[in-house]
Amino acid sequence: MQIEFAHLREQARGGGWINFAVFGARSGSGTRDDNARLLAQLTARARAANLRVDQSALAFTSGGRTQFFGDPNLVDYLSKSGLPRWTHSLNA
């Protein structure tokens, strides 16, 4: 199974840069704990692929709406800016 994700770098509010990953995935159960485990696994795999990831989140559709789960600052940013385009993929 292929999981698409966006790996981006944006300027932080306080200066500097933040590298983040947004994965197009959700755990099978959709529970908070399972989503947290999936996010940790996908983040570790992206880092193992030599990508710098300071913050990460999952993006999925629920009830016809795009939902985000992950780092609260990144979720807030994504809620305002929308889902970025996929730039990479991982084999899961």
N, C-alpha and C positions, 0 to 999 in steps of 0.2 A: 504494500500500500504506500502510495506517495503522498506526503504531506507538504503542501505549498506554504511558504512563509515569506515575509518581507523582512529584510535586514537593512535598517536605515540608520542614518546618523543625523541628528538634529541639534541645533544650538540650544543649550539649557538656559532657563530663565536667568540664572545667576551667573551666566558666563560659562565658558567651556563647552564641551560636547557630550552628548549622550548617544551611545550606540544601543539600539534596541531591536528586538525581534518580535514579530507578530505572527503566530502560527494559525493557520486555518484548520483548526481541530477542536474537538470536544471529547471528553471521556465518554465511554459507552453508557455509563449510568447517568452522567451529567451532574453528579453530586459535587459539592465543593471540595471535599477531600480527594476524590478521584481526579477532578480537574487540576488540583494543585499537584498531584503526583505526575500527571501527564505533562503539565507545564515544566516541572523540574526535569523530567526525562528529556523533553524536546530541547530545552535550554542547554542541558549538558551535551546533547548531541551536536547542537550548533557550535558550541564552544570547542568541542572535540574536532570539528571541521575547521578550526582556526579562525572562527568569527568572534569578534569581541561583542559580548552581550552584557550591557549594564542593567537593562530592564527587559522584561518580556511579558507577553500576554497571549492568551488564546482568543481567537475570533470565530464566532459561529452564529448560525441563524437559529433563533428560537421564537416561535410564535410569529413568524414572518418578519422579525426584526433582527438586525445584527447586534449581537451581545459581545461584550469583552470581559475577560476574566484574567486577572494577574496583578502586576504591580499597580497599586492605586494611582500613582502619578501618571503612569503610562495609560491606564484605563481612562483617566480623566482627559488626557490629551487626545486619545483616539475617539472618545465620545464627542469631542468638539470638532476634530479634523476629519474623521471618517476613516474607513478602512483603506490602508495603503495598497498599492499594487504588489503582487507577489514578485519577488526577485530571485528566490532560490526554492529548492525542494529537498526533502529528506526521504529516504526509504525507511519505512517503519515496519 
